[in-house]
Amino acid sequence: MLHWLTHLLETSGPFVVFGLVFLESMGLPFPGETILLTGAALAATGRLSIAWVFLASALGGFLGGAAGYALGRAGMGAWVRRRGGRGSGAGGHLTESLDRAHALFERHGGKSVLAGRFVAVVRSFVFIAAGAACMAPIPFLAWDAAGAVLWSGAFAALGYEFGQNLPRLEHTVGAAALAGAGALALAVALGLLIRWTWRHQDRIWESASAFWEAHLRPRLGRLADRYPRVWGFARARLSPAGYLGLHLTAGILVSLLALWLFGGVLEDVVAGEPLTQFDRVLSAQLHLRATPAGIDFFRVMSFIGSPPSWTVIAVAVLVWLMQTRQHLLAGSWAAAILGSGLLDFALKLLVHRPRPVFATPFDIAPGWSFPSGHSMGALVGFGMIAYFLLLRTRSPAARVAIVSTAALLTLLVGFSRLYLGVHFFSDVVGGFAVGIVWLSACVTGLEVARRRRAFRAAVAEGARKAG
């Protein structure tokens, strides 16, 4: 296909770019993205003008989107309106769906039109959908123009910059676009499934209850009668109540999975397998593309995850926990921070991996490279702080914000070590993996201790009342 498009462009120039982008934007499955990249690549060799390629693509995209909008508004929307009113039946349901789509495009139509331009497959029908939903014409044309200009500029620049390696670029861009379309389709399908489940939750619950009573409960009862000890052990391990129940089982499983990940990374590092080759390529590319602003920002993030910063944070949190008489939490906090430091020291001595070397380093770090102590410390430290905060709040929104903030800070600290060139990718992944193991062990042990204390207090209270 690429050879055919190149020949077509060399003979007909920007007119081909305009035509194929126009047809794709109107709703037909034509390779508009590929023709734009190919035209820009030819412009890089001097055989076409990049300005004409960009203008042809932008104009074709804008007019094609407008044509698709007109088709949707005059064709599909009118057909649905004629098909039925708001009563029962298929026509009524179609009209109600169109009304909901109209409300959606009134609220988010501009963003949908702009984002849809950049997603493969979606680009071929989002403009028709906007027309069928009767999105207001002036806002649509404005967003359509903005999307056409931005999309054409971005892909023309890509094709012009990487024109010498066009087949690989076209493959990469196509794969990324299809991945984006797949992710969008998955999100839409998941949203529809959640919506349908919410609307039919009573029926689902009744069906599930009937299936449980008719099939599962009798079989599980027979298993419990045949293997009482095994059944009792499994039931106790999966029970959300008690201090040796579900939370302990989940903690052990998480630790085992993280330990398996760490073992795989460690094996590749020691044996010099393909992961280490990826390490070197990624380090070189990040170092080559680093900017002064990025270096300054990630130096700050690296300092936040450094031992001096964590010493200050650890002492402050420990003092606060001791002053508020939360001695159990204080002990677990001290064990988590000290344990992560000792683990990092021991593993570095065991593996003895040299750090990345650059002619012009952005930062200097002493000691061995594997695993990343900053990454491990950030995951354990921010994870423990998030756990303490989760114990004090019941708001779902606050809980999501706490977990998201801790995760973001941890990832930024880990990436800062890659960006500054003082660790490899596998160092950071290994630090995260062993950090998850240690964090899971600390949180699980603390939960066992807390629940055991509550259990004993409840037993003592019951005995006091009975006496």
Secondary structure in CASP SS format (residue, H / E / C, confidence):
PFRMAT SS
TARGET T0000
AUTHOR 0000-0000-0000
METHOD secondary structure of the structure
MODEL  1
M C 1.00
L H 1.00
H H 1.00
W H 1.00
L H 1.00
T H 1.00
H H 1.00
L H 1.00
L H 1.00
E H 1.00
T H 1.00
S H 1.00
G C 1.00
P H 1.00
F H 1.00
V H 1.00
V H 1.00
F H 1.00
G H 1.00
L H 1.00
V H 1.00
F H 1.00
L H 1.00
E H 1.00
S H 1.00
M H 1.00
G C 1.00
L C 1.00
P C 1.00
F C 1.00
P C 1.00
G H 1.00
E H 1.00
T H 1.00
I H 1.00
L H 1.00
L H 1.00
T H 1.00
G H 1.00
A H 1.00
A H 1.00
L H 1.00
A H 1.00
A H 1.00
T C 1.00
G C 1.00
R C 1.00
L C 1.00
S C 1.00
I H 1.00
A H 1.00
W H 1.00
V H 1.00
F H 1.00
L H 1.00
A H 1.00
S H 1.00
A H 1.00
L H 1.00
G H 1.00
G H 1.00
F H 1.00
L H 1.00
G H 1.00
G H 1.00
A H 1.00
A H 1.00
G H 1.00
Y H 1.00
A H 1.00
L H 1.00
G H 1.00
R H 1.00
A H 1.00
G H 1.00
M H 1.00
G H 1.00
A H 1.00
W H 1.00
V H 1.00
R H 1.00
R H 1.00
R H 1.00
G C 1.00
G C 1.00
R C 1.00
G C 1.00
S C 1.00
G C 1.00
A H 1.00
G H 1.00
G H 1.00
H H 1.00
L H 1.00
T H 1.00
E H 1.00
S H 1.00
L H 1.00
D H 1.00
R H 1.00
A H 1.00
H H 1.00
A H 1.00
L H 1.00
F H 1.00
E H 1.00
R H 1.00
H H 1.00
G H 1.00
G H 1.00
K H 1.00
S H 1.00
V H 1.00
L H 1.00
A H 1.00
G H 1.00
R C 1.00
F C 1.00
V C 1.00
A C 1.00
V C 1.00
V H 1.00
R H 1.00
S H 1.00
F C 1.00
V H 1.00
F H 1.00
I H 1.00
A H 1.00
A H 1.00
G H 1.00
A H 1.00
A C 1.00
C C 1.00
M C 1.00
A C 1.00
P H 1.00
I H 1.00
P H 1.00
F H 1.00
L H 1.00
A H 1.00
W H 1.00
D H 1.00
A H 1.00
A H 1.00
G H 1.00
A H 1.00
V H 1.00
L H 1.00
W H 1.00
S H 1.00
G H 1.00
A H 1.00
F H 1.00
A H 1.00
A H 1.00
L H 1.00
G H 1.00
Y H 1.00
E H 1.00
F C 1.00
G H 1.00
Q H 1.00
N H 1.00
L H 1.00
P H 1.00
R H 1.00
L H 1.00
E H 1.00
H H 1.00
T H 1.00
V H 1.00
G H 1.00
A H 1.00
A H 1.00
A H 1.00
L H 1.00
A H 1.00
G H 1.00
A H 1.00
G H 1.00
A H 1.00
L H 1.00
A H 1.00
L H 1.00
A H 1.00
V H 1.00
A H 1.00
L H 1.00
G H 1.00
L H 1.00
L H 1.00
I H 1.00
R H 1.00
W H 1.00
T H 1.00
W H 1.00
R H 1.00
H C 1.00
Q H 1.00
D H 1.00
R H 1.00
I H 1.00
W H 1.00
E H 1.00
S H 1.00
A H 1.00
S H 1.00
A H 1.00
F H 1.00
W H 1.00
E H 1.00
A H 1.00
H H 1.00
L H 1.00
R H 1.00
P H 1.00
R H 1.00
L H 1.00
G H 1.00
R H 1.00
L H 1.00
A H 1.00
D H 1.00
R H 1.00
Y C 1.00
P H 1.00
R H 1.00
V H 1.00
W H 1.00
G H 1.00
F H 1.00
A H 1.00
R H 1.00
A H 1.00
R H 1.00
L C 1.00
S C 1.00
P C 1.00
A C 1.00
G C 1.00
Y C 1.00
L C 1.00
G C 1.00
L H 1.00
H H 1.00
L H 1.00
T H 1.00
A H 1.00
G H 1.00
I H 1.00
L H 1.00
V H 1.00
S H 1.00
L H 1.00
L H 1.00
A H 1.00
L H 1.00
W H 1.00
L H 1.00
F H 1.00
G H 1.00
G H 1.00
V H 1.00
L H 1.00
E H 1.00
D H 1.00
V H 1.00
V H 1.00
A H 1.00
G C 1.00
E C 1.00
P H 1.00
L H 1.00
T H 1.00
Q H 1.00
F H 1.00
D H 1.00
R H 1.00
V H 1.00
L H 1.00
S H 1.00
A H 1.00
Q H 1.00
L H 1.00
H H 1.00
L H 1.00
R H 1.00
A C 1.00
T C 1.00
P H 1.00
A H 1.00
G H 1.00
I H 1.00
D H 1.00
F H 1.00
F H 1.00
R H 1.00
V H 1.00
M H 1.00
S H 1.00
F H 1.00
I H 1.00
G C 1.00
S C 1.00
P H 1.00
P H 1.00
S H 1.00
W H 1.00
T H 1.00
V H 1.00
I H 1.00
A H 1.00
V H 1.00
A H 1.00
V H 1.00
L H 1.00
V H 1.00
W H 1.00
L H 1.00
M H 1.00
Q H 1.00
T C 1.00
R C 1.00
Q C 1.00
H H 1.00
L H 1.00
L H 1.00
A H 1.00
G H 1.00
S H 1.00
W H 1.00
A H 1.00
A H 1.00
A H 1.00
I H 1.00
L H 1.00
G H 1.00
S H 1.00
G H 1.00
L H 1.00
L H 1.00
D H 1.00
F H 1.00
A H 1.00
L H 1.00
K H 1.00
L H 1.00
L H 1.00
V H 1.00
H C 1.00
R C 1.00
P C 1.00
R C 1.00
P C 1.00
V C 1.00
F C 1.00
A C 1.00
T C 1.00
P C 1.00
F C 1.00
D C 1.00
I C 1.00
A C 1.00
P C 1.00
G C 1.00
W C 1.00
S C 1.00
F C 1.00
P C 1.00
S C 1.00
G H 1.00
H H 1.00
S H 1.00
M H 1.00
G H 1.00
A H 1.00
L H 1.00
V H 1.00
G H 1.00
F H 1.00
G H 1.00
M H 1.00
I H 1.00
A H 1.00
Y H 1.00
F H 1.00
L H 1.00
L H 1.00
L H 1.00
R C 1.00
T C 1.00
R C 1.00
S C 1.00
P H 1.00
A H 1.00
A H 1.00
R H 1.00
V H 1.00
A H 1.00
I H 1.00
V H 1.00
S H 1.00
T H 1.00
A H 1.00
A H 1.00
L H 1.00
L H 1.00
T H 1.00
L H 1.00
L H 1.00
V H 1.00
G H 1.00
F H 1.00
S H 1.00
R H 1.00
L H 1.00
Y H 1.00
L C 1.00
G C 1.00
V C 1.00
H C 1.00
F C 1.00
F H 1.00
S H 1.00
D H 1.00
V H 1.00
V H 1.00
G H 1.00
G H 1.00
F H 1.00
A H 1.00
V H 1.00
G H 1.00
I H 1.00
V H 1.00
W H 1.00
L H 1.00
S H 1.00
A H 1.00
C H 1.00
V H 1.00
T H 1.00
G H 1.00
L H 1.00
E H 1.00
V H 1.00
A H 1.00
R H 1.00
R H 1.00
R H 1.00
R H 1.00
A H 1.00
F H 1.00
R H 1.00
A H 1.00
A H 1.00
V H 1.00
A H 1.00
E H 1.00
G H 1.00
A H 1.00
R H 1.00
K H 1.00
A H 1.00
G C 1.00
END
